[in-house]
Amino acid sequence: MTRRGDALELAVLGLLHEAPMHGYELRKRVTGLLGWGRVLSYGSLYPCLKLMLRAGMIAEDTTHLEVPATPTARGGRRGKIVYKLTAEGKERFATLVSAVGSSAWEDDNFGVHFAFFGATSRETRLRVLEGRRTRLEERLEGVRNSLSRSRERVDAYTLELQRHGLETAEREVRWLTELIDSERVEQKAASGVDVEVTSTTSTDGTPSGASNRE
């Protein structure tokens, strides 16, 4: 699946992990997870559900649907098919939500991963948060360099758009830093030993999420 497809799969599995849902409710909840301005169409959701049904990750609950007493009888309003998670789906959700590869902190996936942080370990949360912060800091450096080079060559509107992007990324970096520091404070309280709140990066450029212990 594409990165966006991965985010959709995780969103569906995570929401069904909380409770069974019918398609309309699931679509509304997934749209909320994907963020404002990203409306999820039925044309995107239902193919995903069909794939997950074939893979055995979800099942359809049709026990509540009305069945006419006779072939010619008209029943009342039919209920909606309810989707629920299977054992395979729970395993798949656990695998996806605990992933700490670079896709977990990319734009298309980070928000969905963050929404299900409650189902992850602190180490996983720190790795994803640090990865996201590192990615944004790299992006900020690029934007600042672009601004310094093009300030005299672009019109006022393009310049404002670049500034807006810069300020948005800076705000998210500050927010991520607060979350990382909070996680490390809680880690320190839980372990009973001193843990530095500064994040580290491994030699291959992947945030390690490791704690410095005294």
C-alpha positions in Angstrom: 0.0 0.0 0.0 1.0 3.6 -0.4 1.9 5.7 2.6 -1.6 7.2 2.5 -3.0 3.7 2.2 -0.9 2.7 5.3 -2.4 5.6 7.2 -5.9 4.6 6.2 -5.4 1.0 7.2 -4.0 2.0 10.6 -6.9 4.5 11.1 -9.5 1.8 10.3 -7.9 -0.8 12.5 -7.4 1.6 15.4 -11.0 2.8 15.3 -12.4 -0.7 15.1 -10.0 -1.7 17.9 -12.0 0.8 20.1 -15.4 -0.4 19.0 -17.3 -2.0 16.0 -18.7 0.6 13.6 -20.8 0.7 10.5 -19.3 2.3 7.3 -20.8 5.7 7.6 -19.6 6.2 11.2 -16.2 4.8 10.3 -15.9 7.2 7.4 -16.6 10.2 9.6 -14.2 9.1 12.3 -11.4 8.3 9.8 -11.9 11.7 8.1 -11.4 13.4 11.5 -8.2 11.5 12.1 -6.8 12.4 8.7 -7.2 16.1 9.4 -9.3 19.0 8.2 -9.4 19.4 4.5 -8.8 15.8 3.7 -12.3 14.4 3.1 -12.3 10.6 2.8 -14.6 9.4 0.0 -16.5 6.1 0.0 -14.5 5.3 -3.1 -11.3 5.2 -0.9 -12.8 3.6 2.2 -14.7 0.7 0.8 -11.9 -0.8 -1.3 -9.7 -0.6 1.8 -12.4 -2.5 3.8 -12.8 -5.1 1.1 -9.0 -5.7 1.1 -9.0 -6.1 4.9 -12.0 -8.4 4.8 -10.2 -10.7 2.3 -7.1 -10.6 4.5 -9.2 -11.6 7.5 -8.4 -8.5 9.5 -12.0 -7.4 9.9 -15.4 -9.2 9.7 -18.9 -8.0 8.8 -21.6 -8.3 11.5 -24.9 -8.7 9.7 -26.9 -10.2 12.6 -28.9 -7.0 13.2 -30.0 -6.6 9.6 -33.8 -7.0 9.1 -34.9 -9.9 6.9 -38.4 -9.8 5.4 -40.7 -12.6 6.7 -41.6 -13.6 3.1 -39.8 -13.0 -0.3 -42.5 -10.4 -1.2 -42.8 -8.7 2.2 -41.3 -5.3 2.7 -39.4 -4.9 5.9 -38.7 -1.7 7.8 -35.5 0.3 7.4 -32.6 -2.1 7.1 -29.7 -1.7 9.4 -26.2 -1.1 8.3 -23.4 -3.6 8.1 -21.2 -3.3 11.2 -17.4 -4.0 10.8 -15.5 -5.5 13.7 -11.9 -6.4 14.3 -10.7 -10.1 14.2 -7.8 -11.6 16.1 -5.7 -11.1 12.9 -6.8 -7.5 12.8 -5.7 -6.9 16.4 -2.3 -8.4 15.6 -2.0 -6.2 12.5 -3.0 -3.1 14.5 -0.4 -3.9 17.2 2.3 -4.2 14.5 1.4 -1.0 12.7 1.0 1.2 15.7 4.3 0.1 17.2 6.3 0.7 14.0 9.1 3.2 14.4 10.3 3.5 10.8 10.5 6.8 9.0 7.0 6.4 7.5 5.6 6.8 11.0 6.6 10.4 11.2 6.0 11.5 7.6 3.2 14.0 6.9 0.6 11.5 5.7 1.1 9.1 8.7 2.2 11.0 11.7 -1.2 12.3 12.8 -2.8 8.9 12.7 0.1 7.3 14.6 -0.2 10.1 17.2 -3.9 9.5 17.6 -3.2 5.9 18.8 -0.2 6.7 21.0 -2.3 5.4 24.0 -1.8 1.9 22.6 2.0 2.2 22.3 5.0 2.0 24.6 6.8 5.2 25.8 9.9 4.1 23.8 7.8 4.0 20.6 6.2 7.4 21.3 9.6 8.9 21.9 11.1 7.4 18.7 8.2 8.7 16.6 8.2 12.2 18.2 11.9 12.6 17.8 11.7 11.4 14.2 9.0 13.9 13.4 11.0 16.7 15.1 14.2 15.8 13.2 12.3 15.8 9.9 10.8 19.2 10.6 14.1 20.6 11.6 15.6 19.5 8.3 12.7 21.1 6.5 13.1 24.3 8.5 16.7 24.5 7.4 15.8 24.1 3.8 13.0 26.8 4.0 15.4 29.3 5.8 18.0 28.7 3.1 15.4 29.2 0.4 14.1 32.4 2.0 17.6 33.9 2.2 18.4 33.1 -1.4 15.0 34.1 -3.0 14.0 37.1 -0.8 14.9 39.6 -3.6 13.5 37.5 -6.4 9.9 36.5 -5.3 6.8 38.7 -5.0 5.3 39.6 -1.6 2.6 36.8 -1.7 5.1 34.0 -2.3 7.3 35.4 0.4 4.4 35.5 2.9 3.5 31.9 2.0 7.1 30.8 2.7 7.0 32.7 6.0 3.7 31.0 6.9 5.2 27.6 6.3 8.3 28.5 8.3 6.2 29.7 11.3 3.9 26.6 11.2 6.9 24.3 11.2 8.5 26.2 14.1 5.4 26.0 16.2 5.2 22.2 15.6 8.8 21.8 16.6 8.2 23.6 19.8 5.1 21.5 20.5 7.0 18.3 19.7 9.8 19.3 22.1 7.3 19.9 24.9 5.8 16.4 24.3 9.3 14.8 24.2 10.3 16.5 27.4 7.0 15.5 29.1 7.5 11.9 28.1 11.1 11.9 29.5 9.9 13.4 32.8 7.3 10.7 33.1 10.0 8.1 32.2 12.2 9.5 34.9 9.4 9.3 37.5 8.5 5.7 36.5 12.1 4.5 36.6 13.3 6.3 39.6 16.5 7.4 37.9 17.7 10.6 36.3 16.9 10.8 32.6 18.0 13.7 30.4 15.3 15.4 28.4 17.5 16.1 25.4 16.9 13.7 22.5 19.7 11.9 20.8 20.2 10.8 17.2 22.0 7.7 16.1 24.9 7.7 13.6 22.6 6.7 10.7 20.4 9.7 11.3 17.5 7.8 12.9 16.4 9.1 16.2 17.4 6.6 18.9 14.9 7.6 21.6 17.4 6.2 24.0 17.6 7.7 27.5 20.9 8.8 29.2 20.9 7.3 32.6 23.2 8.2 35.4 
